[in-house]
């Protein structure tokens, strides 16, 4: 799938298979990104919210603390 520059707001990608998918410059605000692995999904310059950034960080194994 290739979708650079797309507007994909409020999409539930939770059960999607997204390896090697191109979301460069896509507006993903409000979408469920829990299935995204930033190591294999191209998210360069994509627009996301702070909450979505946390989901992506956790998918990389990062520990988020205050």
N, C-alpha and C positions, 0 to 999 in steps of 0.2 A: 504494500500500500504506500502510496506517496501522496502527501497532502500538504505540501508547504504553502504557507500564506492562507490556510483555510481558517474558517471560523467554526469551531467545534465546541461551543459553549454548552454546558449542562448535559454532556454526553456521559453515559455510564460505560466506561471501558473496563469495569471490574473483572469480567471474565474473558476479555479479549486476548487473542494471541497477537503480540505486537512486535516480535523480533524483526529488526531491520526496517522499521517503519520510519518514515520521514515526516516529522511534525515541525520542521523549521519554520519559524515566524508565525506559527499557528496561534490563534487565540483559543486557549483551553480553559479559560476561567469557568469555574463552576462544574467542570467535568470531574468524574471519579478517575484518579490516576493511579490507583493502587496496583494495577497490573503492569504499570510502566517500569521497566528496568532501564535507567538512564545510560547504562553501559551499552545497550543494544538498540535503543530508540533515539533517533536524532531529534533533540529538543532545542537546538541552537536558536537563540533569540525568540523562543516561544514565550507567550504571555500567560503567566499563571498567578495564582494568589499565594499569600504567605502560607496558608494552610496546606495548599498543594505542594509547596516547597518542602514542608515538613514530611509529607508522605514520600516524596522522592528521596529525601535525605535518609529516611528510615529504610527505604528499599536498598540503599547503598550500604546499610549496616551501621550508619552513624548513630551515635547516642546523643540525643538533644536534651540539654539540661538548662535550667535557669541558674 
